[in-house]
Every structure is written in C-alpha cells, then in structure tokens.
Amino acid sequence: MSLLSSALAESQTFSKGTYQEPLLSFDCPQDQQEYGLSYQGDYEAATHYCGQDAPAGYWVYQAPRWTIYRRLKRRSALEQARMGGKYKNLVLKTSCPAELASEKQSLGSFSDYGWEGVSEYCGKKQPSGYWVWVAPNWFLWREKDLKAIGFAEQEITIPLKQPLKVQIEYQQDNKVWADTTVFNFKLGVLALEAWSQIPFPGRRPYLIEERPHFELLGSAGRHKMTLASPPRGTPWTLFHEMIHIWNVNVTPSWFNEGQANFISYLLVKDFHLPFAEPETWLAYQQAWEAIQDSDLDLPLQGNYSQLPQGKAMAFWRLMFELGGPALIKESFRYSMQNDQVSLMDFQAIMDKHLGQYPFSSDQFLSGWVLPGPYYIKQAKELGPVRYPLP
C-alpha cells in the first residue's frame, strides 16, 4: 500500500476504504477545478485521459495528481456509519423490510441523514439522535464530534418573519468558504421569500454541510443541504440547491431542475457574484448546442436525464425573454401548490403570459418539451426581446 492510500484511508472523514496496489500516477492540475483538492472515485474502465493511457482501476485525486489503484478494500458498514469518528455511542441498528425498496431508491447505498428528534420508524417509537443509512440498515448515534474529524460549525439567524437559524458544518481550513456560504445563503433566502411570497419551507434550524469527495456539486431538500468542498461549492450551486428547498417535491424533473438552474442564475446575477468553471451559462449553452438538431436532441419531457442541462436552461431563458419575470414567478408559485405540474397546467400559465404572440403553447413547447420541430428557437425570432437575460 502506498503512503498516499494510507493517508487517505486514515485522514479523510468520508473515505470509502483503503485503496491498494497503485497502477499509475500522473499529474492533471486542471482537474482541481472540478474535483477539489482531493477526491475518491469508484472503479473505472481503461481509458485515455489527460494525455495518459490509464488502466482499469479505482481513481483517487490528490491535487494535482491522479493515482489509479487495482483494489479497494471497503470499510465495514459500522465503520462507514461512524463517519471516521464523527458519530459515537451507537444507540441502535435497525431496518424496516416494508420500507427497504423505497429507502434504497431515495437514499442509495449511503446517506448521512443527520439529526432527528424522537420519531416513529417502522411502527416503533425511536429516540432522538443522528441517523446514518448504510444499506440495508439505519445506524442511530447519540453524539456527534466534529472536532474529532477536523470540522467546525457555526450558526447564524436570518431575520425572516419567523427567524431562521442556519447551521453550517465545514472543514476547519475552509472557514472563509463557510462564512461566504452562509452569508450568500442569507441573501438568497431573504430574496426568494420576498419575491415568491412563499415562506421558507425547510427544517428549523436548517443545516448546510460541506462534504469532501462528494460526487455531486450539491444536493438539498427540506431537511438539509450538502455542498461539495471548495472550490466546487460555488454560489450558483448554493442558490440552485436553495431553490430545491422549496421545489424538491415538484415533478417533472425538466421543470424542477430547469427552474432551479434558471432562478438561481438570476440570483447570482442580482447579487453580482462570480461564476466558476465549469458552471457558467456559456458552458451549459455550448454543451446543448453541440447536440441541437441531432438525433440526441430529445424533447425535455421524459428525457431530462439524457440531455445536457443547457437545454432546460435555454428553454427557461426563452420563457423569460418572452413572458418576463411574471411568467417565471407564477410558474414557481404554482409548483409550490401543485407538486405534479402537468403540461396542461403549464400551458395555461403560458397562454396567460404569452397570448400576444402568434404561436400556440403547443408550438412554443414543440422541439423543446414536446416531440416535433422547433417552431421557435430564440425570442428574437419574434421581434425585439422584451425581457433580455441579465
């Protein structure tokens, strides 16, 4: 075992296990922008990457170097649930056969769910504590010790109509990032609640946690928000996930995710905050334009996960430029009252705000959301753009 794999296994809070038998190491400094200072991956097939013929194996990044290993010795379920010492004093280990399928679907193989007060699970009353899911079981811990894993925490209060306490957990070396994150979160929540007139729907206090080696840029729901370690946990990611505190239950995904990306973009622009590669409007737009009008250019309805995010964003841009902030606001408010937004529902909103144009809502949606040709690709095709993108 190399010194690198030993250090990773011992010092990283969210380590997947011990990487063994290094096969290849090579520098790729530009990947720090996407993967941060360190990242632990799963098994990948042989490929050509960053100028190297890389063998099949497990990929680990310690900026600026990738190391590929032959084997990964995974930790036991109990070790994973302990989170490197973050949690201690195990209260119970439990599972519920009746809920197992839905839990695996929603939580995957692992979830650091966090604090829950006295509650009911599988028909039984459960004590308060910190819940960690390592499929197929829940582990309930009595105590949390952030200092043991090199983390710190802070709390702020946002002066909403009902004051909101926000907690953030972060690696001690990332205090500046944490300060900036909670400040931007405060700006965003105040602005979104005032704009939408929909009170903050998340848990109080609300938790934001930094997650090293997080495969995603971020995730959020009513319970808490998780952000990848800097430099990946950017303002746009923060605001995108903040929108999901409101619309997390809304379907379909093209509506939910496109709306989150577009409204969060407007917030970043309003507050004059920086965009960071690869999260830029231009990058998302170019990824979509690369497949536009090809066999890969599918309608958003039912195909969102197979398409570049840029297509849904471009659609919301089109709606904004034609119908303005009022159309975006009504769409958002409607989805808060009706988790399932049907095409008929959305078309009714479009008809209300786009009735002055010589196109039906079916034609506006054609090529974008519905199968068929594009009747309109850009707002300027209908004359001067009434509501230019900021």
Beta strands, then each sheet from edge to edge (+ up, - down):
strand 1: 17-27
strand 2: 38-44
strand 3: 47-49
strand 4: 52-54
strand 5: 57-62
strand 6: 65-74
strand 7: 87-94
strand 8: 110-116
strand 9: 119-121
strand 10: 124-126
strand 11: 129-134
strand 12: 137-144
strand 13: 151-158
strand 14: 164-171
strand 15: 206-211
strand 16: 218-220
strand 17: 224-228
sheet 1: 1+ 6- 5+ 2-
sheet 2: 3+ 4-
sheet 3: 7+ 12- 11+ 8-
sheet 4: 9+ 10-
sheet 5: 13+ 14- 15- 17- 16+
end
